[in-house]
């Protein structure tokens, strides 16, 4: 932990301030704790085990999430310690980070529990040890490996500074690696006990990050505990020594990172090359504005460095904080981007990369497939670790065998780990000890066609109505989706955006994307997007279905924004409408669960945010289902037919999305009637076979017409065509089983992203 210095305050004032801060911390901890579930119900913990680490307030233990099997770290903090300054600082920072979606290179607070006299903190488990230990055991890093690790730290700091957090104690001990193999591990920033958090994060408070940025720029930023910040002399900036009672600002973190980069590349501290300097000696060197940094091209410790590496260190260690590189600027420095980092110290790197270049397109295609598949896990409030997408993909490929497997072409849109098979030929990667691709090399191989982009908070990535030729995977940060209809939604780390225009025949963007935090994305251009899709029919199906889901969710959100709807309450067993009744209204469920059934068999359940009754409004026919409240109470908004039709006329894209949803529901109804029981979500093959009466293994136009007309003999040819368009994701005139599953089973687990 850092050393903290107390200003000389009046004892009564100091005690009063601590009590206020303690009360506030306890209130926030209680309000943001996991609700309705206990620690024991979610995690397996052996309280008698040997600790895996020591925290500031006690042991760190290993725990296992019961449902996922994922291992996590747990801290048990007595509530009486809530008055401690470093605990307050750490929780303020961790909760702010959690609020804005987390970052893959920050050890995250996943959730916490308020039980009895303790707070239980569930944190990411970081198993690779401190960067400091790696430096001691293995010496200085190569520039290429260092550049990748430094880029990860800079990305994390850019995120922190963008959400109003200054770490204030950046040093090698607080930079952990995710793997003992340092060429495989990624950085995790830990220990926020000295952090400075700007603004207040109260229960329902959505702080304005733009206001924080403005106050910081104008020198008006206020710390809740000015003067009580971190102070590790070896990594402290000149201004920290000069103004110890002033809250730290982002440049302080950047100075510390400059010192770390120097150590990573040289193996020595710039102000303590012999390793025996006192804190006072270091302070004197740092504060001496006339003393040159030990950084010249002829200096014995830095003459082996590339000019770009020396330039980066010099700009990070500018003694004037106003002239120092920001984290965002650092991310665009040529050494950090990898354009100028020296690679000649990596023995055999070129040979290894050349061996794998012939697999480059397959590697990239499978990364693309993995990232698309993982996007459904990017859920708000989800407690999993926010893993760097490239790291996750590398682990899926590697699986401990260093790529000693041959990649086969994708054809089903499955995950990378499912399509790796052993070599069965005499390719030059067989049984070759050099055929080992480390994480840095893998990342660089992907980057040849998948560009890493960093956007500042507030940046507009693209606007609705413009032509789109790129798709983006979110590696860190949060973006806001904005439509001209007034619908907004957030997408977070692990999700993607921009696929709609890539699939649209006119290449038109359907929304505006704005960065709510600093954002790191992986950009895919149209040429490679089409190349990846050409390698995998499954990918095409996944992306088209995802695009349809998002359009339907936007349509539902727009419906809820309409004025003039009347709220109605129904008791258990009461019906919203009955099969066979004339219908001229639509219901949007606000609370409770509504059963949608036909002839007594359930088709779907409409829960909060979903709607029912659209069939009669879109077709002009009588109700073909019964809607019944099956919870203790249901609350629904009723939208009259005239208002619905007015909206459909004004927003044809909404009508298109609602018609698509109606078609899916009508098809399920037809299947339910043919089977004589509810739709078999757990056995989709049974539903498919009920339609495939000719046993061809795929559905054609005539199969669709047959089952729909068995439900409604007046079903028109045009309606059959529309149904076929809904089901035929591949646009080849037939519906394969894989398509069927994506439409009807994948729809259950569709995300709420828009």
PyMOL commands that set and color helices and strands:
alter all, ss='L'
color gray80, all
select helices_A, chain A and resi 11-31+39-42+79-83+85-99+131-138+143-162+172-174+209-217+233-235+238-242+250-266+279-287+307-316+321-323+327-331+334-337+349-357+360-377+389-398+416-418+439-447+499-503+526-534+537-560+614-619+641-650+652-675+684-691+701-711+717-727+737-744+746-749
alter helices_A, ss='H'
color red, helices_A
select strands_A, chain A and resi 43-45+53-55+58-65+71-78+109-115+118-123+165-166+175-177+187-189+196-197+406-407+420-421+451-455+460-462+470-476+479-482+488-491+496-497+512-515+519-525+566-571+575-577+585-591+594-598+601-606+611-612+626-629+633-640+698-699+735-736
alter strands_A, ss='S'
color yellow, strands_A
deselect
rebuild
show_as cartoon
